[in-house]
Every structure is written in C-alpha cells, then in structure tokens.
Amino acid sequence: MLATLVTASAATLIAGPAAGMLGYRQLKRTTHARRLRITAPNGIDESGFVRIGGIDQWISIRGDDRANPVILEIHGGPGASNHIFLPRTRGWEKHFTVVRWDMRGAGRTFAAHGADGQGEFTLDRLYADALEVTAHVRDRMGVEKVLLVANSFGTVLGLRLARLHPELYSAYVGTDQNIYGGDRDRSAHDALLERLRAAGKRKALAAITAMGPDPAAWTPEQWSARAKIVVTSDPLTYDTMKTVVVRSLWFSPLHTLRGLRSYMGGMTYSERVAPEAVGIDEWAEGTDFALPFFVFQGAHDVLTPPEPARAFHASVSAPVKDFALIDEASHFASFRHPDRFLDLMLTRVRPAIENRPTAAR
C-alpha cells in the first residue's frame, strides 16, 4: 500500500539526478558495500536465484557465524524487498544469520521475470512459496528450525506460517504487525480523520470520509490515495519514509538506477494482492501458537497501530510470549531503530529459542 508514496518520493531522485547527486550516491554506495563485507572465518555471504514455486526467486544468506540462529525474514509491502535495508541492519548479522527473500512480485525476483513472468500471484501462492523457502533454508543451513521474523504486510503470511507449522520455526517475531480482525477495528480510520481535522486538511478529510472505513469497498486508486494521505498526515511516519525508506533505496549498494526502477515497479505490481488480506480475521484463524510468540511494534505507528497488535497478542496462547513498544518509531520501527530491535531480539527472543527461562509480558 506504500508503493505510490515510495514511488513519488523517489521518482525525482532517479528520473534526472544531477551529477553531484550521482557522485555522492556512488560514494555512499561504496561505503555501504565496504561495511557489508563479511570476512569472519565461519561467516556466510551468498545470494542467488532458487527455484521456488515454479519460478526463480532471489534469496540471500548473510551472517558472521554460521553457528548463530537463522532468521528467515518475510518482507512487507506487498512487494517491498528488505534488501535495501542491509546497511542499516549489518549489526544483526553479528548475532544471527539473516535470510532475505524477494518474493514473487518483489525486488530481483520481479526484475528477473517482469510483470508477465511472476506466475500465480495470490496470498495462497505466496504462503506456499514461503514454505518452500523455509525448506530450502533448513536444508542449506542444516538446521531443524528457523526463526521467523515478519514485518508489515509480511506478518499476514507470518502469522499463518507460525500458527500452522510450529515444527518449522523456533519462534515468531512480528513487527509493524498487521491485525485486520475481520475489519472490526476502525481505530486507525478514526485516528486518521482526527489528524486531518486537527491539521485543517479539508480536502484530504473529504476524500477519506467519502471512501468510508471499509477497505473492501476501496478501488485500487483509493488504496493508493489513502496510503499517501495516511503517511503524509503524520510527521514521524513521513520523516521515516524519507530518511529511512527512500534514503535506503537511493543509497543501496545492491541497486543500480535501473534496479531502483524495477524495485518500485515491483511494489506497484504487487499492490493487487493487498485487498486479499482485508477480510482476514486473525482471531477466527486462531490464537493458539505452539512456539514462542513476540510482537515488537512502533509506539507511534499509524499504518499498523499498536493497539490492535497488543490486543491480539493479549489473546494469544503460546509457550512464551512478549510484547514491546519501540519508542520514537512509527512504521518501519525495526529499520528506523535497528539497534533497539536487535536488543529486543537478544534479550527477549534469543533466550526463548535457546531454552533459557524468560519472563512473559
């Protein structure tokens, strides 16, 4: 749902950048590339295409020590590959081996095949792909279970994977956790109306009011328009989009200018799957999880507000569970404050997956 805003924010950078901007970009990319080098004797740094669900999909595996727990990330968007955040999360790789996967419709997987080569594109297909990726990672790394970390739209898949396959995952960590709740919760909609009233944005207020609170009734154009209004109506979220997301995209050492265009093209293409998630009722699908269950949410997230995530977490039955707010963070909390997120992973998650006592919160 963020494709429109990301594209608009980054378009001026890639459409016709000045020579000075290109020079600075190259300097930053070189610095990031140097920082990303893994030289530890037991480290791993490999990436490439793997046959998943009938098409080649891009997977990277990085970490300073193969003996560390293995994280499988399920990225958001839809269509927003997390590979742009590698420089921001380099510290995670000292403690975990991080597997990042560009789903069909995202990143290099989209770039390799184009819009006509993504095959079936549904939530069920993405879920089946995730299980195949899990099997590949378990085999490649020689581990029984992997640690499932899902963010934003990826949490839709993440909850189902964790709920139905505790034999594959050592724990579930959701951040920017989506809770649709069968569209019963209207708090995000009401909060948006209040922000627009307070800011005197009458045109945007009229547009949101006309759309109504039911996302199932929105057209794709309304989805995009609403996402832009939500993000720009909140200063912290808008700043995060500019300073974290767009800057990570622009200075990514893995993406050429053509790669940036493909990245944004994948996000636009993938918007078509977002409406499938609207009718999901997480409570009806089940609140029993036979694995440690964690939610780490931005305290000021207006896209996936913490209140529904906290309510769902409270209803969850799990061997260990924990909920934490990341201060001074909206959406993309783990990437705005990667050190704080890592601290939560080390102090709350890792003890649980290593079978050491940890207090439930």
N, C-alpha and C positions, 0 to 999 in steps of 0.2 A: 504493500500500500504506500510505500515511501518512494516508489520509482519516480513518480512525477517530480517530487521535490528534489531528490538527488540529481536527477537529470537536469532540472532547471538550474540548480546551484552550481553544477559542474560544467554545464554547457559552454559558458563563456570562457572557461579555462582552456577547453580543448578545441574550441572552434577556431580561434585565431590568436593563440598566445603570443605575446611579444617575445623578442629574442632574449631579453633579460629574464623573463619568467621561465623560459625554457632552460636557460643556463642555471638558474637557481634550482629548478626542478631536478636537473641532472645531478647537481651537487648533492642535494638531499637524497636522491635515489642511491647514489654511490655510497653515501654514509650509511644509509639503512642496509644496503647489501652487505657492507663490511660487518655491520653489527649482527647480521643474521647468520654469519658463518658458524658452523658447528665443527669444532676441532677436537672435542673430547674423544679419547680413545674408544669409549664404549657408546659414543653418540650415534645418532642416525639422522640422515637428511636425504630423503628420497621422494621423488614425485613423478607422476606419470599417469597415463590412462590405464584404467582397469575395466574389463568388460563387465558391466553391471546392467541387468535388465534389458539386455539386447543391444545396448549402445556403449561406446567407450566413455567413461566418466573419469574426471580428474580427481586424484587423491594424493595428498602429501602426508608424509610422516616425518615428524621432527622432534628431536629431544637430545639432551646432553648425556643421558644414561638410559640404555635400553631396559635396565632393571627397574626403572621408575614405573608407577602406574600409567596405564594407557588411557588417554581421553579420546573419545570419539565425539567431535562437535557436530551438531545438527544446526546449520545456519538458518537465518531468518530471511526476511524479505516480504514475500517469497522472491527468490532469485538473487539474493544478496550474499554472494560468496564472502566468507570471513577471511579469505587470503589477503585482503587489503590491510588487515589489522596485524599482520605478522610482526612488524617492527614494534608495535605497541605492546605485544604480548610475549616478547622474547624472554622475559623473566619467567614465564610459566614453564618454559622448556627446560629449565634447570631442575625442576621438580616433577615434571610429568612428560611423558611422550605424547605429543598432541597430533591427532589425526584430523585433517581438514579435508572435507569432501565438497566439491562443487556439484550440487545436484543437477539432474537434467533441468535445463532452463536457466542455469546459473554459470557465471564465470567462464572458465575454459571449456567446460562441457558444452555450454551454449555456443561459444565461439567456434568450437571444432565442427559442429554439425549444423549450425544455423537454425532458424525458426522451423524449417521443414524437416529437420533431422532429429528432433527431440523424441519422437515416438509418442506413445500414450502419455498424456500429461494430466494426471489426476492425483488426488491425495492418496488413493489406494496404491497407485503405481509408485509414488514417492516412498510410501511406507514399505512396500516390497523391496524397493531399491535399498532402503536403509538396512533392512535385514541382510541383504546380500553384501553390503559394505561391511556390516558387522562381522559376517562370516569371513570375509577377506582379511580383515584386520586381526581377528583372533588367530587365523592361520599364519599370517605373515609375522606377527609378533610372538606367536607361541604362547598365548595367554588364554585362560579359561573364560575370563570376563573382562569387559572394558567398562570404563567409567563414562556414563552418558551425560554430556553437557549440551543442553539445548538453549537457544536464545530466540526470543521474539517469535516469529511465525514457526520457527523450528520446534517450539515447545508443543505445538499441535501434534506433530509426529512423535516428539519425545515422550509425552505422557502415555501414548498408546504403546510405544515400544517398551517402556518401563513397566507398565501395568501388565502386559501380556507375556513378556519374556524376561522375568527376573533371573532366569538361568543364564542369560547372556550378559547381564550388566551388573557391575558391583554396586552401583548407586545411580540415582538420578539427581541431576542438578539443573534446575530451571532458572533462567534469568531473563528479564523482560518477559516474564511468564504471561502468556495469553490465557485468559479464562473467559470463554464465551458464555457458558452457563445457559445454553439454550436461549440466549438473548433476553434473559430475565433482568440482568443488571443494567441499569441505564445511568449509572453514576458518571461514567466518562462523558456521556452525551450531555447530562445536566451541567457538569463542570465546564464543558466547552461553552455552552450557552452563557454561563455566568461570566467566564473570562471575556467573551466577546461583548457582553453588556457593559462590563466594567471598563473595557477599553474604548467603548463608544464605536465599535466597528459594526455599524448598522447594516452595511451591505453583506458582510460575511454572516452576521446574525440572521438576516433574512434568508440567505441561502441554506444555512444549516437547519433553520426552522422548517423551511419548505421540504427539505429532504426527509425530515422526521427521524425518529430514533431507531427505526428498524433497518439494519443494514441489508437485510434480504430484499428490501424494496429499492435499493440504490442501483443505478446504472453504473457501468464501469467508469464513465466520465465523472459521476458523482463521487464514487470511491476516491478517485484521484484528487478531485477538487477538495473533498473533505480532509484528506490526508494533509494537503498543503495548508489548509486553514488551521488544523489541529497543531501542526508543528510551528507555524509562524505566530500562533496566538500565545505561545509560552516561551518566554525569553531563554530559559535554560535549555529547553529542547532545541530551539532554533540555533543557539550557540553550539550545542553538541553536534548538530548536523553539519555546521560549517567547520568547526575546529577539529572534530574527531572524524566524522564520516568522510566529508569531502576532502579534507587535507590528507587523510589516509589513502584515499583513492588517487589523488593527484600525485602524491609522493611515493606511491607503491613501487618498489624496485622490480616487481614482477609484471608490471603492466606498461606496455608501450601506449602511445596515444591511441593507436588502433585498438589496443586491448581495453582501454578505458571506454571507448565507444561500444565495444562488444559487451562489456560489463553492464553498462546502462541499458543496452538493448535486451540483455537477458532479464533484467528487472522488469522492463516494460512487458516483455513476452510473458513472464511468469505471473503477472497480475491476474490472469484469467483463472488461476486456481484458488485465489483468495476467497471468493464467495462460497466455495465448498465448505469452508470452515465455519461459516456464520451460524449454522444450525446445530453445531456440536454442543452437547450438554455433558460437561465433564463429570458432574455428579452422577448422571444417569449411566455413563460409561463405567463408572466405578471409582471408589475412593480407597480401595484396599490395594496396597503395594507391598509385595514381599521382598523389598530391598530398601536400603536407606534412601530417604527422600528429602531433598533440600530445595528451597526457593530463596534466591538472593535477588532482591528487587530494588530498583532505583527508588529512593524515598519520594521523589517528585515526578515520577513517570506519569505523563498524561496520555500516552498511547496505550500502555498496558498498566493501568493504575494498580498500586499495591493492595488496595482494599479487597478486590475480588480474589487476588492471588493469596492474600492472607486468609481469607475465609475458606478457600478451597484447601489450603494447607492445614487449617484447623480441623477439617473434616477427614483428613487422610489418616488411615491406619497403616503404620509402617514400623519395622523393627527399630529404626532410628529416624527421627525427623527433626528438621530445624528450619527456621525462617529468620532472615535478616534483611534489614534495610541498608542500602548503601547511601550514605549522606551525600548531599551536593551532587546528586545524579538524577537524571531523568531516564529516558530510554537509552539503550546502548550503555548501561551502567558499567558492565564489565570492561568495556573498551575505553570509557572515559576515565575510569579509575582502575586500571588493570592490577595495580599493586594491592589495592584494598580487596579486590576479588580474589587474588592469589592468597592473601592472608586468610580469607574465609575458607578457601579450598584446603589450605594447610592445617588450619586449627580446628575445623569442624568436619570437613569431608574425609580427609585422609585418615584420621584416627578411626572413623567408622568403617572404612573399607579395609583397614589393616587390623580390624577386630580388636581395637583398643576401646575401653569404655569412654563414652562421650555423653554428655547430658542432653536430653531432648529439650527443645524450647517451644 
